[in-house]
Amino acid sequence: MNGESFLDLLAHRRSVRAFTAQPVPREVLERLMQAAVTAPSPTNRQPWRFAVVTQASLRQRITEAVRTRSEEMKAIIRQGHHAEDFGQYGDFFHEPLSTAAAIVVPQYRVYPDLIANLVASGGGDPTEFHTAASMQAELCSTSAACMALLLQALSEGLGACWMSGPMIGRDEIQRLLDIREPWRMVGAIALGYPDEHPVKQPRKPLAQVVTWFEDGAEPREAQT
């Protein structure tokens, strides 16, 4: 695979929110996990962990946890002046989970800020520097692992939807999956064989999101 063909693969990735009833074989899910853990992480700490839920009853309880919190939010918003603005938006938080054959819940842990400790040991003030605490390195690494998982899912013929919405049910989901400190849930990924074929969504042009700094040229700033 060359650069152009890989870019074409990336361009064909879609967020799939509806799935068939076909289960995903364990060996396929294991390949997704193998792909996820190839992601880079600072000092190779690999600060991630994944809960892979295929048990039907547990998937339903996770879905209901998110649905319940969404309905509670919706009921409160209806009392104000923005009911139409919210509309059915909250349904996106749980609907993909309801038909997914597997739900993956990524987690990460934050390690002690060793850089700050070293600065302090030398008599310095760690707050004068951007140290590990502000770098969010563990979250960045786990996000990279999620992207690797999504690409492997695409190559396996699976549909997938990376979701932040289920975080509204975080407390209940963490209880159901026994996720405890120092581990933190970071979204959820709905997986399964696709029952829809989403159209390509527009992307902002590079000129709008990239600033080039090249030798012999003035910086070409990204458009606002």
URJO-V866592 format. One record per residue. N is the residue number from 0. PHI is phi in radians with two decimals (999 if undefined). OMEGA is omega in radians with two decimals (999 if undefined). Layout:
N;PHI;OMEGA, N;PHI;OMEGA
//
This chain:
0;999;3.11, 1;-1.75;-3.08, 2;-1.05;-3.11, 3;-1.17;-3.11, 4;-1.22;3.10, 5;-1.21;3.08, 6;-1.09;3.09, 7;-1.13;3.08, 8;-1.05;3.13, 9;-1.05;-3.10, 10;-1.18;-3.13, 11;-1.63;3.08, 12;-1.26;3.11, 13;-2.29;2.97, 14;-1.54;-3.10, 15;-1.73;-3.05, 16;-2.05;3.11, 17;-2.36;-3.01, 18;-2.31;3.05, 19;-1.34;-3.14, 20;-1.45;-3.10, 21;-1.17;3.12, 22;-1.25;3.09, 23;-1.66;-3.11, 24;-1.02;-3.13, 25;-1.00;-3.10, 26;-1.14;3.08, 27;-1.21;3.11, 28;-1.08;3.11, 29;-1.15;3.08, 30;-1.15;3.07, 31;-1.09;3.12, 32;-1.18;3.09, 33;-1.09;3.10, 34;-1.14;-3.09, 35;-1.04;-3.03, 36;-1.42;2.99, 37;-1.42;-3.08, 38;-1.10;3.10, 39;-1.33;3.05, 40;-2.65;-3.12, 41;-1.01;-3.11, 42;0.87;3.09, 43;0.95;-3.14, 44;-1.29;3.12, 45;0.88;-2.96, 46;-1.44;-3.01, 47;-2.03;3.01, 48;-2.69;-3.06, 49;-2.36;2.96, 50;-1.75;-3.14, 51;-1.93;-3.00, 52;-1.90;3.04, 53;-1.99;3.13, 54;-1.09;-3.01, 55;-1.03;-3.09, 56;-1.14;-3.14, 57;-1.29;3.06, 58;-1.05;3.14, 59;-1.14;-3.14, 60;-1.18;3.08, 61;-1.12;3.13, 62;-1.05;-3.12, 63;-1.18;3.11, 64;-1.09;3.13, 65;-1.26;3.14, 66;-1.06;-3.12, 67;-1.06;3.14, 68;-1.15;3.11, 69;-1.12;3.14, 70;-1.15;3.10, 71;-1.13;3.10, 72;-1.12;-3.11, 73;-1.09;-3.14, 74;-1.13;3.12, 75;-1.21;-3.11, 76;-1.10;3.13, 77;-1.07;-3.12, 78;-1.36;3.13, 79;-1.77;-3.06, 80;-1.92;-3.05, 81;-2.17;-3.13, 82;-1.05;-3.13, 83;-1.22;3.12, 84;-1.11;3.14, 85;-1.33;3.09, 86;0.85;3.13, 87;-1.72;-3.06, 88;-0.98;-3.12, 89;-1.07;3.13, 90;-1.15;3.11, 91;-1.13;-3.12, 92;-1.24;-3.04, 93;-2.22;-3.04, 94;-1.01;3.12, 95;-1.07;3.14, 96;-1.19;-2.99, 97;-1.20;3.14, 98;-1.95;-3.11, 99;-1.14;3.07, 100;-1.37;3.11, 101;-2.57;3.05, 102;-2.11;3.10, 103;-1.83;3.12, 104;-1.98;3.11, 105;-1.27;3.10, 106;-2.41;3.04, 107;-2.45;3.07, 108;-2.19;3.13, 109;-1.69;3.13, 110;-1.57;3.10, 111;-0.98;-3.12, 112;-1.40;-3.07, 113;-1.16;3.13, 114;-1.09;3.12, 115;-1.06;3.13, 116;-1.10;3.13, 117;-1.17;3.10, 118;-1.08;-3.14, 119;-1.12;-3.13, 120;-1.14;3.09, 121;-1.59;3.11, 122;1.53;-3.13, 123;-1.60;3.12, 124;-1.80;-3.10, 125;-1.03;-3.11, 126;-1.24;3.10, 127;-1.45;-3.09, 128;-2.25;2.97, 129;-1.53;-3.12, 130;-1.81;-3.01, 131;-0.97;-3.09, 132;-1.04;-3.12, 133;-1.61;-3.13, 134;-1.36;-3.08, 135;0.88;-3.06, 136;-1.07;-3.10, 137;-1.19;3.09, 138;-1.15;3.12, 139;-1.06;-3.12, 140;-1.12;-3.13, 141;-1.20;3.06, 142;-1.12;3.08, 143;-1.12;3.10, 144;-1.10;3.12, 145;-1.13;3.13, 146;-1.16;3.09, 147;-1.08;3.10, 148;-1.09;-3.12, 149;-1.09;-3.14, 150;-1.21;3.08, 151;-1.13;3.10, 152;-1.04;3.11, 153;-1.07;-3.12, 154;-1.18;-3.14, 155;-1.57;-3.10, 156;1.38;3.13, 157;-1.63;2.94, 158;-1.73;-3.13, 159;-2.62;3.08, 160;-2.40;3.06, 161;-1.40;-2.95, 162;-2.26;2.97, 163;-1.68;-3.09, 164;-0.93;-3.13, 165;-1.05;3.12, 166;-1.11;3.09, 167;-1.16;3.08, 168;-1.81;-3.01, 169;-0.97;-3.05, 170;-1.03;-3.11, 171;-1.23;3.14, 172;-1.12;3.12, 173;-1.11;3.07, 174;-1.19;-3.13, 175;-1.09;-3.07, 176;-1.76;3.12, 177;0.98;3.08, 178;-1.58;-3.07, 179;-2.19;3.05, 180;-0.95;0.21, 181;-1.54;-3.08, 182;-1.43;-3.13, 183;-2.29;3.05, 184;-1.17;3.07, 185;-2.33;3.12, 186;1.27;3.13, 187;-2.67;3.11, 188;-2.12;3.06, 189;-1.52;-3.06, 190;-2.28;3.05, 191;2.93;3.07, 192;-1.41;-2.94, 193;-1.15;3.04, 194;-2.01;3.07, 195;-2.72;3.13, 196;-2.27;-3.07, 197;-1.06;3.09, 198;-1.33;3.13, 199;-1.16;3.12, 200;-1.59;-3.12, 201;-1.13;3.08, 202;-2.07;3.10, 203;-1.10;3.11, 204;-1.13;-3.13, 205;-0.97;-3.12, 206;-1.06;-3.11, 207;-1.59;-3.02, 208;-2.18;-3.08, 209;-2.13;2.99, 210;-1.95;-3.10, 211;-1.70;3.03, 212;-2.08;-3.03, 213;-2.12;3.08, 214;-1.07;3.05, 215;1.30;-3.13, 216;-2.50;3.05, 217;-1.24;3.12, 218;-0.98;3.07, 219;-1.68;-3.01, 220;-1.36;3.05, 221;-1.17;3.11, 222;-1.26;3.10, 223;-1.51;999
//
